[in-house]
Structures are given as structure tokens and as C-alpha cells.
């Protein structure tokens, strides 16, 4: 049994010995490989040190070769400008001809490109050539500028704007075929301007030339409209009626200027590029807008001198110019600031016109030196009310002005009032209503004061003030817009206060007459007589019989005085000028006061006269008829 185990063990030992033998061979092989790698690395370093200088020399040779190529190219570029000068000089000095403009422009481009190449090398040896090229470019540029003036000048004959406006025709501009010639000329001038000394706004004399030629064309063409706008004012010198919207020529003038600008913009967009477009439009239109601004200032001077009737023109100008400025900016991106600057004086006038309107109303009332002796109203009332009616046609600009001022701040133009905190969400209709009411109250208060100073009697004062109120009330009722703004209970109450005061003033004149109808009724507690009956039929005979002779004489004197005073007031009443409504109202008021007093007095004492008419001139019926005749 032992022998098999030893045999298996012997086999395993043999296999182990074989593995050890193979491992020893692997170690020896690894050492050989490591030795080979060391030798290879050593050999590589030897090769590297040997080849390195050769590679470095090769790189230097390549750089040198590239530098030589660049020098050759630079020499070629330096020769090209010199060749261009010889080639293009004759063409440029000869000037552009009708049939060689493309060739001339090409020559200018060639010289310009050559000059750019010379200046880019920054070599001192090129300074003489640069100077010669600059001089040649300047000569060509000058000739192109002359040509530009000539071609632009062919289309600047003034036109009549009204012809195009009335027929709704587009305003004329530079023809397309001419623009096709002008555009490259301007481009050449712009390019040359980089190198050639010049004087010109916007970096190019082409812009100045364009503006110098086209600007006067617009200004001259629109000149008649400026004159017409001012002549409209001259025709209004003796006209006391309020300005009517659209009757001044400033609207037509503005329409024409807008169309001129649009026509010019269409040409400029095809001729210039980039920022030069905006500059060209500004420079071209500046003189025309300056004339437009001057016209607006003269209109503003007239408005300030005739504020009561012509402040509406200021509102109209604001509407027109503001709209034009935004429309033009929307289409061109330019000129808005110039228009708004032209509008500035009128805007200032409009800002303070409301306070001035109040002050002017007061001043005109205070300057009245004489009032009609018959109580007729002053023409100032109609003027103010017509102005207020006209004012309702400008609700949009007025809403903006009133809102900016704040409620009531229109009563003063002082800085302190303008700094009053404003309602953050004001109702413009309410503000407009308050302003109109302030104007009416200012007028009525001022005329009340003048009536007290100029009319001696309460009767004529009352008639005058009643007539004034009647005209105010009639104007309000005749204008739906005015009635709408003054229809609130507060407005009605404030205005009606003046009617009541006017009526009360007139009735004061009848107080003396009515006082004659007042008598002392004696009771048992005073003179021992019986107390008069408070109701029922009055026994005149009994009353008269109970009077003493002295009391009877006093009653007779009262009748006589009443008759004289009544007849005088009736005659004066009929002699006064009264509006139809005023005559009716005042007659009824007098009748309401006087008739019951007289009826009572007559019922008590008519037996003194015993029907002879010596003292009682009027019975109740005849007095009533006389009072009714006052209407």
C-alpha cells in the first residue's frame, strides 16, 4: 500500500521542479529585455543629440523663407500704389465727365485703396508718396463735390405745397435715376473724407452739400404757408369772437412740412447709409424747422396779447405739433426734439393760460368805464361765454393741462401753487367743470362790483345783473357740452346764487314802495281799540271810522306816496332793457311781493276815498293788471 503513494508524490515533485526551471528561464529573459531597453534608450539619446541641431537649422530656414516671401509681397504692394497713381492720375485730374462717371469713381476708389495701403505700412520712405496720393485724392474729391452740387441743384425748384395737399398727391423728391448717380458720388466723397482735410458736419462734406442744397428748397417752398399762418392773425385783429378751430394756417403749414420731411427721408435712405442718414435729415430740415419755430413764436406772441379769444389757438398748436413730432419720429427716428423745442413757448403759454384767462376776465370787467344806463348787459358776457363754449372743443389738451395743475391751481401762476400736491387719479371732467365754474364766478363777481360802482340805483343794478345772469344761463343751455359740465347740483346751486342776488337787488328798489303799504294795527293793549280780525271779510268802513283824524291823514299820505312811487317804478321798469326771460321773472317777483300787500292795505282803507280815486288810484284789479303789464 505504501508504494502507490510514493509514486504519486514523485510525479508531483517532478512537476514542481519543471515550474521552477521555467521561472528561472523567465527571470533571465526579463533581464535581457531590460538590458535591451537600456541600450535602446541610450541609442535614442544619441540620435536625439545628433539630429537636434539639424531640426533647429531647418526651422530657422523656414522662418527666413517666409520673411522673404512677405518682403516680396510688401514690395509688390508698394509698387501697386505707385502704378495706381500713374494709371489713375490722368482720369482724376481731367474730372468726371457725363459719360465716364463709373470710370472716375473707380479711379477714386483705386487711389483711395492705394493710399490706405501706403499708410498701413507706416514706412518713412512712403511719406512723399502718401502726400502725393492725398493731394490727388483731394483734387478728385473737390471735383466730385462740385458734381454733387450740380446734380442736386437740378431738382430744387420751389413747389407749391397746397397743390399737393389739396389733391392728396405725394410730395416730389429726387428722381430714382438721379439718386442712382448721387449715391455713389456721396459714397466716394465719404471715403475720401477719411484722408482729405475738410470742414463739414457729421464727418463728411457730402452731408453739408446735401443740406446746403436741399434745405433752402424746403424752406422756400414752405415760406408762403408760414406767411399765410401769420396773415390769418392779421385778419383777426378787429375780431372779438373766439378763435375757431382749424381757421389758422398752422395746420396746413404743419402738414406740408411733414410731407416735405417724408419725401426727403425717402431720398436720404437711398443716398446715405448708417448714421449719416439721420444726420443728413437733421441738417437738411433744420432751417425749415427753424422757420417753422419762428412762426410758432409769432403766433404765441399774438395769443398772449389776445388770451381771452385766442388761447384756443395755443391748444390747437399743441395738438398739431405734438402729433407731428411723434409721427415723424416713428417713421424717421429723427427730429422729435426739434419739434418739441419749437413748441416750448406755446406750451408755456398754454400752461399758464388758464390762470391768465381768469385774470383777463377780471381785468376786462374792471376796465369797463361805463355801463348802459338802461341796465343792458355788457358785451363782455357774450365774449366770455362764447370762449367757454369754444373751450369745450379742446377737452383733450385741457384735460392734460388741468390734471398737471391740480384742482384749483389754475387760479394762480405762482410757483407755490404749481407745487401743490396733485390728486394721483383726478377726474378730468370734474376738473374741467370746476375751471369753467371759476371763470363764470369770476365774471359775475367782477361785474357785480362794477355795477355797484357805475349804477346809482338798486333798480338798474338789479336789472343789469339779471341780464348778465340770463346771458350766462342761456349760453349754458344752448351748449350741450357746457350744460354737461355744469349740470351737477353743486354747479347749479353756485350759479343760481347770482340769480337770487340779482333779483334781490332789484326788489330792494321796490322796498320803499312796499313800505307805504305797511301800517300799524292797534290792539286793545295799545290804544284801547278792538283787536282786528285775523280772517274773513274786512270791514273797511268800520276800520276807517275807528281811525283818528291824524291816522286817517297818515293813511291818505301813504296812498299818495305809494301811487307816486309805484308809477315811477313802473315807468322805470318799462324803460329798462331786459332780456325776455328777465322781464318775465322780475315782473313776477314784484307782483308776488307787492300785490298781496296792496290787496291787504286796500281792503282795510279804501273807504277813505269813498270811490273818488283821490287817494286810491288803483283798485285791486287795476293794480294787478298794471303789475301784469310789466312782463
Wavefront OBJ file of the C-alpha trace (Angstrom):
o trace
v 0.000 0.000 0.000
v 2.933 2.382 0.548
v 4.356 2.071 -2.902
v 1.466 3.863 -4.789
v 1.656 6.954 -2.589
v 5.339 7.337 -3.173
v 4.783 7.108 -6.877
v 2.145 9.959 -6.889
v 4.401 12.119 -4.722
v 7.305 11.593 -7.050
v 5.213 12.809 -10.029
v 4.079 15.990 -8.244
v 7.660 16.770 -7.229
v 8.749 16.455 -10.806
v 6.109 18.959 -11.962
v 7.231 21.467 -9.327
v 10.794 21.171 -10.473
v 9.711 21.866 -14.044
v 7.813 25.049 -12.901
v 10.888 26.276 -11.025
v 13.016 25.687 -14.065
v 10.625 27.729 -16.273
v 10.540 30.553 -13.743
v 14.330 30.759 -13.787
v 14.319 30.990 -17.559
v 11.705 33.852 -17.356
v 13.898 35.823 -14.986
v 16.887 35.509 -17.270
v 14.749 36.625 -20.228
v 13.445 39.655 -18.301
v 16.970 40.746 -17.511
v 17.892 40.514 -21.185
v 14.851 42.639 -22.166
v 15.698 45.278 -19.549
v 19.246 45.382 -20.868
v 17.951 45.855 -24.416
v 15.674 48.721 -23.293
v 18.582 50.469 -21.617
v 20.665 50.123 -24.715
v 17.735 51.399 -26.877
v 17.224 54.460 -24.668
v 20.929 55.209 -24.784
v 20.873 54.922 -28.546
v 17.807 57.210 -28.789
v 19.515 59.902 -26.777
v 22.500 59.668 -29.050
v 20.251 60.069 -32.110
v 18.361 62.984 -30.496
v 21.543 64.880 -29.740
v 22.735 64.235 -33.233
v 19.531 65.285 -35.083
v 18.537 68.307 -32.807
v 20.818 70.924 -34.435
v 19.714 69.799 -37.874
v 15.999 70.320 -36.958
v 16.684 73.753 -35.442
v 18.502 74.882 -38.548
v 15.593 73.690 -40.655
v 13.083 75.808 -38.633
v 15.264 78.910 -38.989
v 15.450 78.371 -42.711
v 11.641 78.114 -42.923
v 11.157 81.404 -40.974
v 13.695 83.147 -43.145
v 11.956 81.863 -46.263
v 8.542 83.145 -45.024
v 10.038 86.545 -44.230
v 11.460 86.740 -47.711
v 8.037 85.951 -49.176
v 6.438 88.667 -47.084
v 9.031 91.191 -48.152
v 8.377 90.291 -51.752
v 4.625 90.738 -51.182
v 5.191 94.077 -49.458
v 7.361 95.205 -52.353
v 4.581 94.212 -54.726
v 2.053 96.182 -52.660
v 4.328 99.192 -52.614
v 4.678 99.020 -56.358
v 0.899 98.726 -56.897
v 0.001 102.161 -55.398
v 2.699 103.779 -57.436
v 1.328 102.068 -60.501
v -2.208 103.195 -59.493
v -1.091 106.820 -59.300
v 0.347 106.701 -62.787
v -2.735 104.892 -64.053
v -5.491 106.980 -62.327
v -3.947 110.446 -62.144
v -4.919 111.447 -65.641
v -8.527 110.371 -65.156
v -8.868 112.184 -61.834
v -7.250 115.432 -62.952
v -9.448 115.522 -66.058
v -12.554 115.500 -63.807
v -15.755 113.477 -64.106
v -17.440 113.615 -67.478
v -21.077 112.748 -68.278
v -20.020 109.501 -69.926
v -17.215 108.388 -67.614
v -18.614 108.720 -64.082
v -18.212 104.981 -63.293
v -14.611 105.113 -64.535
v -13.917 108.244 -62.497
v -15.374 106.693 -59.351
v -13.312 103.554 -59.963
v -10.196 105.729 -60.261
v -11.044 107.427 -56.964
v -11.514 104.045 -55.311
v -8.163 102.893 -56.685
v -6.320 105.916 -55.343
v -8.144 105.643 -52.026
v -7.237 101.949 -51.679
v -3.612 102.676 -52.619
v -3.449 105.433 -50.019
v -4.801 103.071 -47.378
v -2.093 100.507 -48.280
v 0.655 103.119 -48.092
v -0.457 104.469 -44.735
v -0.795 100.935 -43.320
v 2.948 100.166 -43.954
v 3.973 103.094 -41.764
v 7.288 103.428 -43.634
v 9.052 106.782 -43.679
v 10.051 106.183 -47.290
v 6.346 106.286 -48.230
v 5.651 109.784 -46.838
v 6.288 111.515 -50.157
v 4.045 109.062 -51.982
v 1.349 109.446 -49.299
v 1.454 113.219 -49.708
v 1.123 112.923 -53.500
v -1.774 110.470 -53.221
v -3.525 112.651 -50.637
v -3.225 115.671 -52.914
v -4.551 113.686 -55.872
v -7.452 112.371 -53.780
v -8.207 115.924 -52.626
v -8.376 117.120 -56.231
v -10.734 114.311 -57.152
v -12.849 114.850 -54.063
v -13.224 118.555 -54.848
v -14.370 117.744 -58.368
v -16.870 115.213 -57.009
v -18.255 117.797 -54.590
v -18.796 120.217 -57.453
v -20.541 117.474 -59.379
v -22.735 116.647 -56.373
v -23.827 120.271 -56.051
v -24.597 120.358 -59.744
v -26.707 117.216 -59.745
v -28.570 118.133 -56.544
v -29.201 121.622 -57.885
v -31.143 120.229 -60.837
v -34.122 119.377 -58.595
v -34.545 122.266 -56.171
v -37.074 124.498 -57.888
v -39.593 125.561 -55.176
v -43.002 123.913 -55.348
v -46.470 124.978 -54.198
v -47.334 122.622 -51.306
v -51.059 123.401 -51.420
v -51.271 121.848 -54.879
v -50.095 118.511 -53.482
v -52.034 118.748 -50.225
v -55.392 119.623 -51.786
v -55.065 116.883 -54.397
v -53.628 114.384 -51.917
v -50.526 113.861 -54.070
v -47.150 112.667 -52.775
v -44.598 115.451 -52.486
v -41.890 115.301 -55.168
v -38.437 114.003 -54.324
v -35.177 113.350 -56.197
v -35.827 111.021 -59.170
v -34.620 107.452 -58.901
v -32.205 107.717 -61.830
v -30.612 110.778 -60.284
v -30.355 109.051 -56.891
v -28.544 106.175 -58.643
v -25.858 108.697 -59.681
v -25.761 110.742 -56.488
v -25.461 107.808 -54.065
v -22.062 106.534 -55.332
v -20.783 110.111 -55.563
v -21.622 110.658 -51.898
v -20.057 107.306 -51.011
v -16.826 108.318 -52.795
v -16.765 111.681 -51.029
v -17.328 109.947 -47.701
v -14.440 107.539 -48.339
v -12.100 110.310 -49.428
v -13.064 112.399 -46.395
v -11.078 109.979 -44.212
v -7.806 111.154 -45.799
v -8.587 114.633 -47.146
v -8.763 117.629 -44.766
v -12.264 119.118 -44.866
v -14.813 121.146 -42.996
v -18.136 119.500 -42.627
v -20.641 118.394 -40.058
v -21.031 114.701 -39.454
v -17.580 113.731 -40.760
v -18.296 114.282 -44.452
v -18.720 117.324 -46.693
v -21.301 115.317 -48.668
v -23.784 115.801 -45.823
v -23.199 119.542 -45.741
v -23.505 119.845 -49.505
v -26.743 117.888 -49.496
v -28.173 120.004 -46.658
v -26.962 123.268 -48.216
v -28.739 122.479 -51.482
v -31.878 120.689 -50.322
v -32.513 122.673 -47.120
v -33.305 126.019 -48.786
v -35.583 124.207 -51.249
v -37.821 123.044 -48.390
v -37.675 126.360 -46.539
v -38.511 128.396 -49.635
v -41.308 126.058 -50.720
v -42.979 126.284 -47.291
v -42.471 130.022 -46.888
v -45.880 131.014 -48.240
v -47.579 128.777 -45.693
v -45.686 130.473 -42.874
v -46.832 133.851 -44.168
v -50.403 132.585 -44.502
v -50.414 131.421 -40.873
v -49.456 134.910 -39.708
v -51.779 136.694 -42.132
v -54.679 134.786 -40.615
v -53.924 136.552 -37.348
v -53.874 139.963 -39.004
v -57.388 139.389 -40.269
v -58.452 138.679 -36.677
v -57.136 141.936 -35.211
v -60.601 143.547 -35.049
v -62.471 140.292 -34.475
v -63.643 139.883 -30.889
v -65.054 136.396 -31.402
v -63.183 133.358 -30.046
v -60.744 131.593 -32.327
v -62.394 128.829 -34.336
v -60.556 125.558 -34.545
v -58.827 124.967 -37.872
v -59.101 128.549 -39.143
v -55.396 129.322 -38.757
v -52.923 128.194 -41.411
v -50.633 126.458 -38.919
v -52.386 123.144 -39.543
v -51.759 123.278 -43.289
v -48.225 124.521 -42.707
v -47.540 121.567 -40.399
v -48.997 119.075 -42.887
v -46.776 120.453 -45.641
v -43.627 120.353 -43.518
v -44.374 116.769 -42.522
v -44.732 115.745 -46.175
v -41.515 117.535 -47.126
v -39.686 115.600 -44.410
v -41.091 112.254 -45.534
v -40.175 112.953 -49.185
v -36.655 113.954 -48.172
v -36.291 110.888 -45.961
v -37.079 108.587 -48.882
v -34.232 110.138 -50.893
v -31.792 110.201 -47.986
v -32.338 106.498 -47.239
v -31.203 105.674 -50.801
v -28.243 108.042 -50.822
v -26.641 107.704 -47.392
v -26.004 104.813 -45.061
v -25.889 104.242 -41.309
v -25.735 107.237 -39.010
v -25.275 109.554 -41.965
v -28.975 109.181 -42.760
v -30.132 110.765 -39.510
v -27.502 113.484 -39.742
v -28.485 114.278 -43.306
v -32.167 114.606 -42.384
v -31.413 116.825 -39.387
v -29.051 119.081 -41.301
v -31.385 119.336 -44.289
v -34.546 120.126 -42.326
v -33.010 122.321 -39.653
v -33.547 125.621 -41.472
v -37.150 124.743 -42.381
v -37.929 123.752 -38.789
v -36.224 126.938 -37.565
v -38.591 128.973 -39.761
v -41.488 126.881 -38.504
v -40.365 127.566 -34.926
v -40.184 131.293 -35.655
v -43.734 131.252 -36.983
v -44.963 129.465 -33.859
v -43.244 132.073 -31.662
v -45.000 134.873 -33.531
v -48.307 133.058 -33.167
v -47.570 132.690 -29.475
v -46.923 136.432 -29.116
v -50.335 137.140 -30.620
v -52.004 134.546 -28.395
v -50.527 136.113 -25.266
v -51.854 139.516 -26.335
v -55.349 138.164 -27.037
v -55.632 135.433 -24.486
v -59.378 135.649 -23.910
v -60.256 134.959 -27.542
v -57.192 133.134 -28.867
v -55.905 130.849 -26.134
v -57.640 128.100 -28.105
v -55.078 128.509 -30.878
v -52.399 127.535 -28.336
v -54.273 124.330 -27.547
v -54.622 123.586 -31.253
v -50.918 124.164 -31.909
v -50.011 121.813 -29.066
v -52.233 119.106 -30.513
v -50.855 119.542 -34.032
v -47.140 119.828 -33.269
v -47.099 117.073 -30.659
v -48.810 114.651 -33.040
v -46.443 115.592 -35.883
v -43.339 115.134 -33.736
v -44.327 111.594 -32.726
v -45.431 110.603 -36.240
v -42.205 111.875 -37.808
v -40.038 110.179 -35.194
v -41.915 106.925 -35.754
v -41.096 106.987 -39.484
v -37.614 108.518 -39.450
v -36.317 108.170 -35.907
v -35.342 111.838 -36.003
v -36.436 115.487 -35.439
v -38.757 114.983 -32.459
v -36.608 117.134 -30.186
v -36.556 119.972 -32.748
v -40.350 119.994 -32.978
v -40.840 119.876 -29.228
v -38.365 122.716 -28.794
v -40.346 124.745 -31.352
v -43.464 124.026 -29.302
v -41.948 125.083 -25.976
v -43.134 128.751 -25.900
v -46.695 127.787 -26.798
v -46.641 125.028 -24.204
v -45.634 127.562 -21.577
v -48.410 129.902 -22.676
v -50.952 127.102 -22.526
v -49.676 126.076 -19.106
v -50.468 129.489 -17.667
v -53.339 130.383 -19.989
v -55.986 129.095 -17.601
v -54.889 131.360 -14.769
v -54.453 134.178 -17.264
v -57.937 133.561 -18.628
v -59.337 134.078 -15.151
v -57.235 137.183 -14.595
v -58.041 138.574 -18.028
v -61.752 138.094 -17.412
v -61.445 140.011 -14.149
v -59.296 142.756 -15.727
v -61.675 143.314 -18.601
v -64.578 143.649 -16.208
v -62.638 146.073 -14.038
v -61.647 148.179 -17.046
v -65.267 148.808 -18.010
v -65.636 152.573 -17.560
v -69.317 152.881 -18.436
v -72.337 150.611 -18.303
v -75.551 151.174 -20.275
v -77.876 153.309 -18.134
v -80.864 151.168 -19.056
v -79.348 148.047 -17.437
v -78.375 146.345 -20.684
v -75.613 143.732 -20.267
v -72.027 144.351 -21.315
v -70.684 142.582 -24.438
v -68.025 141.030 -22.203
v -70.567 138.446 -21.040
v -71.138 137.102 -24.532
v -67.394 137.054 -25.218
v -66.601 135.066 -22.108
v -69.423 132.584 -22.621
v -68.534 132.066 -26.281
v -64.978 131.439 -25.148
v -66.144 128.816 -22.662
v -68.278 127.108 -25.295
v -65.285 127.095 -27.614
v -63.169 125.721 -24.778
v -65.241 122.534 -24.679
v -63.855 121.680 -28.114
v -60.377 121.229 -26.617
v -61.130 118.757 -23.875
v -58.166 116.501 -24.670
v -55.366 119.089 -24.308
v -57.213 120.788 -21.456
v -57.553 117.500 -19.586
v -53.778 117.126 -19.666
v -53.167 120.717 -18.579
v -55.741 120.671 -15.786
v -54.506 117.336 -14.497
v -50.934 118.594 -14.373
v -52.017 121.712 -12.474
v -54.338 120.058 -9.991
v -57.782 121.142 -8.833
v -57.939 124.902 -8.293
v -54.257 125.569 -9.008
v -55.212 127.352 -12.230
v -56.265 130.313 -10.096
v -52.622 131.376 -9.757
v -49.480 131.168 -11.876
v -47.216 131.401 -8.831
v -44.629 128.716 -8.237
v -46.153 127.813 -4.884
v -49.462 126.924 -6.445
v -47.761 124.815 -9.100
v -46.058 122.780 -6.376
v -49.319 121.832 -4.682
v -49.628 118.030 -4.319
v -51.776 116.630 -7.100
v -54.521 114.074 -6.996
v -52.956 110.841 -8.232
v -56.112 109.900 -10.115
v -58.023 113.082 -10.900
v -61.267 113.115 -12.864
v -60.538 115.438 -15.775
v -64.258 116.127 -16.320
v -64.615 117.281 -12.728
v -61.537 119.494 -13.067
v -62.885 120.963 -16.298
v -66.234 121.618 -14.624
v -64.529 123.387 -11.719
v -62.469 125.540 -14.047
v -65.467 126.661 -16.122
v -67.371 127.421 -12.941
v -64.454 129.508 -11.683
v -64.439 131.562 -14.884
v -68.186 132.218 -14.647
v -67.985 133.167 -10.980
v -65.011 135.444 -11.669
v -67.016 137.203 -14.379
v -70.172 137.588 -12.285
v -68.359 138.775 -9.158
v -66.358 141.350 -11.121
v -69.468 142.657 -12.901
v -71.355 142.889 -9.605
v -68.595 145.116 -8.281
v -68.658 147.315 -11.398
v -72.455 147.584 -11.251
v -72.321 148.888 -7.681
v -69.731 151.467 -8.725
v -71.274 152.616 -12.014
v -75.048 152.252 -11.470
v -76.538 154.591 -8.910
v -79.802 152.821 -8.151
v -80.597 149.336 -6.996
v -83.186 149.028 -9.756
v -80.707 149.390 -12.628
v -78.135 147.319 -10.746
v -80.636 144.502 -10.352
v -81.713 144.673 -13.993
v -78.099 144.689 -15.207
v -77.102 141.715 -13.054
v -80.270 139.822 -14.005
v -79.487 140.368 -17.683
v -75.924 139.168 -17.108
v -77.126 136.028 -15.401
v -79.675 135.441 -18.178
v -76.958 135.508 -20.837
v -74.812 133.119 -18.810
v -77.720 130.745 -18.267
v -78.766 130.924 -21.915
v -75.233 130.110 -23.082
v -75.098 127.095 -20.787
v -78.439 125.793 -22.004
v -77.500 126.315 -25.661
v -74.329 124.234 -25.382
v -74.820 120.532 -24.609
v -71.167 120.173 -23.619
v -71.256 123.205 -21.339
v -74.521 122.014 -19.817
v -72.978 118.597 -19.202
v -70.043 120.046 -17.313
v -72.234 122.419 -15.275
v -75.130 120.069 -14.618
v -74.144 118.882 -11.157
v -76.280 120.094 -8.211
v -73.292 121.932 -6.771
v -72.648 123.818 -10.036
v -76.324 124.684 -10.460
v -76.522 125.930 -6.875
v -73.385 128.069 -7.160
v -74.539 129.763 -10.340
v -78.119 130.224 -9.127
v -76.785 132.164 -6.147
v -76.043 135.050 -8.511
v -79.562 134.972 -9.944
v -81.024 135.228 -6.457
v -78.742 138.139 -5.573
v -79.628 139.960 -8.781
v -83.356 139.510 -8.148
v -82.991 140.577 -4.521
v -81.096 143.700 -5.611
v -83.887 144.668 -7.996
v -86.574 144.025 -5.376
v -84.688 146.314 -2.998
v -85.714 149.168 -5.286
v -89.378 148.308 -4.595
v -88.946 148.141 -0.848
v -89.788 151.820 -0.378
v -92.959 151.351 -2.376
v -93.952 148.303 -0.388
v -93.183 150.096 2.874
v -96.018 152.527 2.145
v -98.392 149.570 2.354
v -97.339 148.729 5.887
v -99.373 150.255 8.701
v -99.639 149.966 12.478
v -102.536 147.870 13.721
v -103.599 148.955 17.155
v -104.908 146.459 19.664
v -106.794 146.831 22.931
v -103.491 146.678 24.712
v -102.149 149.804 22.930
v -104.888 152.336 22.307
v -107.902 150.621 23.694
v -109.323 149.709 20.313
v -110.699 146.308 19.430
v -108.302 143.717 18.086
v -108.633 143.406 14.268
v -109.962 140.210 12.880
v -107.358 137.797 11.611
v -109.508 136.310 8.914
v -112.691 136.648 6.947
v -114.045 139.783 5.283
v -112.549 143.094 6.279
v -114.945 145.950 7.033
v -113.112 148.973 5.645
v -115.806 151.377 6.791
v -115.510 150.195 10.381
v -111.730 150.356 10.289
v -111.703 153.852 8.803
v -114.360 155.026 11.251
v -112.225 153.833 14.151
v -109.221 155.860 12.987
v -108.419 159.242 14.376
v -108.106 162.199 12.043
v -104.362 162.021 12.388
v -104.307 158.304 11.474
v -106.613 158.947 8.524
v -104.297 161.654 7.223
v -101.371 159.282 7.589
v -103.163 156.587 5.581
v -104.081 159.115 2.882
v -100.433 160.147 2.656
v -99.427 156.507 2.333
v -101.809 156.022 -0.593
v -100.467 159.146 -2.299
v -96.855 158.196 -1.734
v -97.485 154.658 -2.929
v -99.180 155.881 -6.091
v -96.309 158.197 -6.934
v -93.609 155.638 -6.122
v -95.415 152.826 -7.911
v -95.994 154.861 -11.073
v -92.365 155.916 -11.097
v -91.082 152.349 -10.709
v -93.484 151.016 -13.335
v -92.271 153.655 -15.775
v -88.662 152.915 -14.966
v -89.264 149.172 -15.196
v -90.668 149.599 -18.686
v -87.765 151.824 -19.709
v -85.100 149.298 -18.713
v -83.550 146.937 -21.234
v -84.405 143.429 -20.123
v -83.916 140.100 -21.750
v -87.250 138.417 -22.325
v -86.708 135.941 -19.523
v -85.540 138.695 -17.173
v -88.579 140.895 -17.723
v -90.885 137.984 -17.028
v -89.036 136.832 -13.899
v -88.665 140.273 -12.340
v -92.287 141.171 -13.049
v -93.471 138.020 -11.326
v -91.210 138.658 -8.350
v -92.511 142.227 -7.977
v -96.072 141.054 -8.333
v -95.560 138.299 -5.754
v -94.316 140.836 -3.223
v -96.486 143.880 -3.977
v -99.888 142.504 -4.920
v -100.765 140.809 -1.600
v -99.526 143.826 0.374
v -101.611 146.225 -1.675
v -104.672 143.977 -1.538
v -104.488 143.874 2.231
v -103.905 147.634 2.513
v -106.650 148.422 0.014
v -109.165 146.140 1.730
v -108.606 147.931 5.018
v -108.552 151.559 3.942
v -110.217 152.031 0.567
v -113.286 153.639 2.246
v -111.158 156.686 2.982
v -111.501 157.596 -0.679
v -115.172 156.628 -0.967
v -114.574 155.630 -4.607
v -113.492 159.071 -5.777
v -109.963 157.945 -6.718
v -108.408 160.872 -4.969
v -106.254 158.663 -2.778
v -106.812 155.108 -4.011
v -105.718 155.457 -7.627
v -105.737 151.702 -8.143
v -108.228 149.157 -7.009
v -107.044 145.603 -6.626
v -107.929 144.664 -10.178
v -106.286 147.643 -11.855
v -103.145 147.213 -9.760
v -102.977 143.554 -10.715
v -103.378 144.495 -14.372
v -100.634 147.088 -14.070
v -98.298 144.572 -12.487
v -99.127 142.033 -15.173
v -98.206 144.608 -17.825
v -94.677 144.664 -16.504
v -93.997 141.252 -18.101
l 1 2 3 4 5 6 7 8 9 10 11 12 13 14 15 16 17 18 19 20 21 22 23 24 25 26 27 28 29 30 31 32 33 34 35 36 37 38 39 40 41 42 43 44 45 46 47 48 49 50 51 52 53 54 55 56 57 58 59 60 61 62 63 64 65 66 67 68 69 70 71 72 73 74 75 76 77 78 79 80 81 82 83 84 85 86 87 88 89 90 91 92 93 94 95 96 97 98 99 100 101 102 103 104 105 106 107 108 109 110 111 112 113 114 115 116 117 118 119 120 121 122 123 124 125 126 127 128 129 130 131 132 133 134 135 136 137 138 139 140 141 142 143 144 145 146 147 148 149 150 151 152 153 154 155 156 157 158 159 160 161 162 163 164 165 166 167 168 169 170 171 172 173 174 175 176 177 178 179 180 181 182 183 184 185 186 187 188 189 190 191 192 193 194 195 196 197 198 199 200 201 202 203 204 205 206 207 208 209 210 211 212 213 214 215 216 217 218 219 220 221 222 223 224 225 226 227 228 229 230 231 232 233 234 235 236 237 238 239 240 241 242 243 244 245 246 247 248 249 250 251 252 253 254 255 256 257 258 259 260 261 262 263 264 265 266 267 268 269 270 271 272 273 274 275 276 277 278 279 280 281 282 283 284 285 286 287 288 289 290 291 292 293 294 295 296 297 298 299 300 301 302 303 304 305 306 307 308 309 310 311 312 313 314 315 316 317 318 319 320 321 322 323 324 325 326 327 328 329 330 331 332 333 334 335 336 337 338 339 340 341 342 343 344 345 346 347 348 349 350 351 352 353 354 355 356 357 358 359 360 361 362 363 364 365 366 367 368 369 370 371 372 373 374 375 376 377 378 379 380 381 382 383 384 385 386 387 388 389 390 391 392 393 394 395 396 397 398 399 400 401 402 403 404 405 406 407 408 409 410 411 412 413 414 415 416 417 418 419 420 421 422 423 424 425 426 427 428 429 430 431 432 433 434 435 436 437 438 439 440 441 442 443 444 445 446 447 448 449 450 451 452 453 454 455 456 457 458 459 460 461 462 463 464 465 466 467 468 469 470 471 472 473 474 475 476 477 478 479 480 481 482 483 484 485 486 487 488 489 490 491 492 493 494 495 496 497 498 499 500 501 502 503 504 505 506 507 508 509 510 511 512 513 514 515 516 517 518 519 520 521 522 523 524 525 526 527 528 529 530 531 532 533 534 535 536 537 538 539 540 541 542 543 544 545 546 547 548 549 550 551 552 553 554 555 556 557 558 559 560 561 562 563 564 565 566 567 568 569 570 571 572 573 574 575 576 577 578 579 580 581 582 583 584 585 586 587 588 589 590 591 592 593 594 595 596 597 598 599 600 601 602 603 604 605 606 607 608 609 610 611 612 613 614 615 616 617 618 619 620 621 622 623 624 625 626 627 628 629 630 631
